[in-house]
Amino acid sequence: MELKRILLAEDDPRDVELALEGLGASHLANEVEVVNDGEQALDYLYRRGPFADRPAGNPALILLDLKMPLVSGLEVLREIKQDEELRHVPVVMLTSSREERDLDEAYDLGCNAYVVKPVNFRDFIDAVKSLGLFWAVLNEPPPGCVHK
């Protein structure tokens, strides 16, 4: 059985590096695809533009930054959760925003978890490690979930 990819949508190169280190520390065999803005995230998910030739199938997990250029994380989340093919893919908002309205909107739109990025890099790595293990390995998708 081929392992599904993890999609990391993050525009800060330092946070990308820390997230990749955290996922690597969890010894996940899942490949991680990194995109740097919301538009690229949607292109990846819908297999268009530079991702038109990517292998078919939805990611096992989407780690989504809230504040990204071109298309915000909340807009990406809105589109994912309104799409019949994508709505069951777990989405974890990974953000520095502690604003209550961002938290409320993310959950209203259907995010599965909202994680505020720790300032301490070791804590950030540990948080991503735990997220990867839970969502990519331990979590059971809902029955009848579309796995295309």
PAPA-727032 format. One record per residue (C-alpha): residue in one letter; x, y, z. Coordinates in steps of 0.1 Angstrom, whole numbers, padded with zeros to 4 digits, always signed. Each point is the difference from the previous one (the first is absolute). Example, Ala and Ser with C-alpha at 12.3 -4.5 7.8 and 13.67 -1.06 7.14 Angstrom:
residues 2
A+0123-0045+0078
S+0014+0034-0007
***
This chain:
residues 148
M+0000+0000+0000
E+0014+0034-0010
L+0002+0026+0028
K-0019+0032-0007
R+0019+0032+0000
I-0002+0028+0025
L-0006+0035-0014
L+0017+0028+0019
A-0012+0035-0011
E+0023+0025+0017
D+0016+0033-0013
D+0027+0004+0027
P+0031-0020-0010
R+0011-0003+0036
D-0034-0015+0010
V+0002-0024-0030
E+0034-0011+0012
L-0012-0006+0035
A-0031-0018-0011
L+0020-0023-0022
E+0024-0007+0028
G-0030-0008+0023
L-0015-0023-0025
G+0033-0017-0006
A+0005-0004+0038
S-0032-0020+0001
H+0015-0024-0026
L-0030+0002-0022
A+0006-0017-0034
N-0026+0024-0016
E+0014+0023-0026
V-0005+0037+0008
E-0009+0024-0028
V+0007+0036+0008
V-0018+0030-0016
N+0006+0036+0009
D-0034+0017-0004
G-0037-0008-0001
E-0002+0001-0038
Q+0027-0027-0002
A-0019-0020+0026
L-0032+0000-0021
D+0020-0007-0032
Y+0015-0031+0018
L-0033-0012+0013
Y-0018+0004-0034
R+0030-0013-0020
R+0003+0031-0022
G+0028+0022-0012
P+0034-0012+0012
F-0017-0029+0019
A-0020-0013-0030
D+0022-0031-0002
R+0002-0008+0037
P-0012-0035+0009
A-0037-0003+0006
G-0014-0001+0035
N-0007+0023+0029
P+0026+0007+0027
A-0003-0018+0033
L+0003+0033+0017
I+0002+0037-0008
L+0020+0023+0023
L-0013+0035-0009
D+0014+0033+0010
L-0027+0026+0007
K+0016+0031-0015
M+0015-0007-0034
P+0004+0022-0031
L-0024-0002-0030
V-0026-0021+0016
S-0004-0002+0038
G+0000-0032+0020
L-0036+0006+0009
E-0010+0003-0036
V+0018-0032-0008
L-0017-0017+0029
R-0034+0013-0012
E+0006-0015-0034
I+0012-0033+0013
K-0030-0005+0023
Q-0025+0009-0027
D+0015-0025-0024
E-0015-0035+0001
E+0033-0016-0010
L+0021+0019+0026
R-0022+0007+0030
H+0010-0031+0020
V+0037+0008-0003
P+0012+0010+0035
V+0011+0037+0000
V+0021+0013+0029
M+0004+0038+0001
L+0036+0007+0010
T+0002+0037+0008
S+0015+0027+0022
S-0035+0017+0004
R-0015-0002+0034
E-0029+0022-0011
E-0033-0014+0011
R-0018+0009-0032
D+0026-0020-0020
L-0005-0030+0022
D-0038+0003-0002
E+0000+0004-0038
A+0024-0029-0005
Y-0022-0024+0021
D-0032+0014-0016
L+0015-0009-0034
G+0008-0035+0011
C+0037-0002+0010
N+0009-0031+0020
A+0024+0017+0023
Y+0015+0035+0006
V+0035+0001+0013
V+0018+0032+0009
K+0036-0002-0010
P+0022+0000+0031
V+0026+0026+0001
N+0026-0024+0013
F+0014-0021-0030
R+0002-0032+0020
D-0036+0003+0011
F-0010+0007-0037
I+0018-0031-0012
D-0016-0021+0028
A-0034+0013-0009
V+0003-0008-0037
K+0015-0034+0009
S-0031-0008+0020
L-0024+0013-0027
G+0016-0021-0026
L-0001-0032+0020
F-0037+0005+0010
W-0015+0012-0033
A+0022-0021-0025
V+0003-0032+0020
L-0025-0004+0029
N-0031+0019-0012
E-0026-0022-0018
P-0018+0019-0028
P-0038-0001+0000
P-0018-0030-0016
G-0006+0005-0037
C+0026+0027-0002
V+0010+0007-0036
H+0037-0011-0005
K+0006+0011-0036
***
